[in-house]
Amino acid sequence: MSGPPAWARQYVGLPYRDFGRDRSGVDCWGGARLVAREQFGLEVPSYVGAYAGVGCGPTLAAAAERRALAALIAGEAAAGWRALWRRASGVPFAAAGEIPGDFLLMRQGGVPCHVGIVIAPGWMLHVERGLDMALDEYRRPHRAPSLEGVYRYGG
């Protein structure tokens, strides 16, 4: 497996900011969206107002909020998104066929509500609450079990 592209380093360390959509700070969706636009020319919807008040992972007060965000992400697949792979399909992840610019949907706190963007085979950029944007190997044992789906935006 090759490493991440050199351009990815410019995103490492971008700070986490709730509903952030620019280099001053990003949430997971905003970070993936920023990279998609700047590196792959994809104008992915912002969704900034669609999940206000909803978060992800153990910081959420209610499981209902996690389910709401998961439903938003899953529901958007019909609006310009194409699912390349879903865990629920039973097809092994190795058959996902992801390419740079595809979005990875991951579980946090048992709910699919976190995204990252593929930047090279096996590599993604993502950001989480309390952590700056980072490179991560999504096929590694610490990350692969949380993968829920791979999506490609078609505009």
PANULO-64749 format. One record per residue (C-alpha): residue in one letter; x negated, z, y. Coordinates in steps of 0.5 Angstrom, whole numbers, padded with zeros to 4 digits, always signed. Each point is the difference from the previous one (the first is absolute). Example, Ala and Ser with C-alpha at 12.3 -4.5 7.8 and 13.67 -1.06 7.14 Angstrom:
// PANULO-64749
A-0025+0016-0009 S-0002-0002+0007 
***
This chain:
// PANULO-64749
M+0000+0000+0000 S-0003-0002+0007 G+0000+0005+0006 P+0005+0000+0006 P-0002-0006+0005 A-0004+0002+0006 W+0006+0000+0005 A+0003+0005-0003 R-0004+0005+0003 Q+0003-0001+0007 Y+0006+0004-0003 V-0003+0006-0003 G+0001+0006+0004 L+0006-0002+0004 P+0004+0006+0001 Y+0006+0002-0003 R+0006+0000+0005 D+0008+0000-0002 F+0003-0006+0001 G-0007-0003+0003 R+0000-0008+0000 D-0007-0001+0004 R-0007+0002+0000 S+0001+0007+0003 G+0003+0002-0006 V+0004-0002-0006 D+0005+0002-0006 C-0001-0003-0007 W+0005-0006+0002 G-0003-0001+0007 G-0007+0000-0003 A+0002-0005-0005 R+0004-0004+0005 L-0006+0000+0005 V-0005-0003-0005 A+0005-0005-0003 R+0001-0002+0007 E-0008+0000+0003 Q-0003-0003-0007 F+0005-0004-0003 G+0005-0002+0005 L+0006+0003-0003 E+0005+0002+0005 V+0003+0006-0004 P+0006+0004+0003 S-0001+0006+0003 Y+0006+0004-0003 V-0003+0006+0005 G+0008+0002+0002 A+0002-0001-0007 Y-0003+0006-0003 A-0001+0005+0006 G+0001+0007-0002 V-0002-0002-0008 G-0007+0002-0002 C-0003-0001-0007 G-0004+0005-0005 P+0000+0008+0000 T+0001+0001+0007 L+0007-0002+0000 A+0005+0005+0000 A+0005-0004-0004 A+0000-0004-0006 A+0006-0004+0003 E-0005-0002+0006 R-0005-0003-0005 R+0006-0004-0004 A+0002-0003+0007 L-0007-0003+0001 A+0000-0002-0007 A+0006-0004+0001 L-0002-0003+0006 I-0006-0003-0003 A+0003-0002-0006 G+0006-0003+0004 E-0005-0004+0004 A-0002-0004-0006 A+0006-0004+0001 A-0001-0002+0008 G-0007-0004+0000 W-0003+0004-0006 R-0002-0003-0007 A-0001+0005-0005 L-0006-0002-0005 W+0000+0006-0004 R+0004+0006-0001 R-0002+0006-0005 A+0008+0000-0002 S-0001-0007-0003 G-0004+0003-0005 V-0006-0006+0001 P-0007+0003+0000 F-0003+0000+0007 A-0005-0004-0002 A+0005-0006+0000 A+0002+0002+0008 G-0004-0006+0003 E-0001+0003+0006 I-0005-0003+0006 P-0002+0002+0006 G+0005+0001+0005 D+0005+0003-0005 F+0003+0007+0001 L+0000+0005-0005 L+0005+0005-0001 M-0002+0007-0003 R+0003+0007-0002 Q-0001+0006+0004 G+0004+0006-0002 G+0003-0004-0006 V+0003-0005+0005 P-0002-0007+0002 C-0001+0001+0007 H-0007-0002+0002 V-0003-0006+0001 G-0007-0003+0001 I-0003-0008+0000 V-0004-0003-0005 I-0006-0003+0004 A-0004-0002-0006 P+0001+0000-0008 G+0000+0008-0001 W-0001+0002+0007 M+0006+0002+0005 L+0000+0003+0007 H+0005+0006+0001 V+0001+0006+0004 E+0004+0006-0001 R+0002+0006+0004 G-0006+0005+0002 L-0005-0006-0003 D-0003-0006+0004 M+0000-0007-0002 A-0004-0001-0006 L-0002-0005-0006 D+0002+0002-0007 E+0000-0003-0007 Y+0007-0001-0002 R-0002-0001-0007 R-0004+0006-0001 P+0003+0006-0004 H+0002+0004+0006 R+0004-0005+0003 A+0003-0005-0005 P+0005+0005-0003 S+0003+0001+0007 L+0001-0008+0001 E+0008-0002+0000 G+0000-0007+0002 V-0004-0006+0003 Y+0003-0004+0005 R-0001-0006+0004 Y+0003-0002+0007 G+0003-0007+0001 G+0002+0001+0007 
***
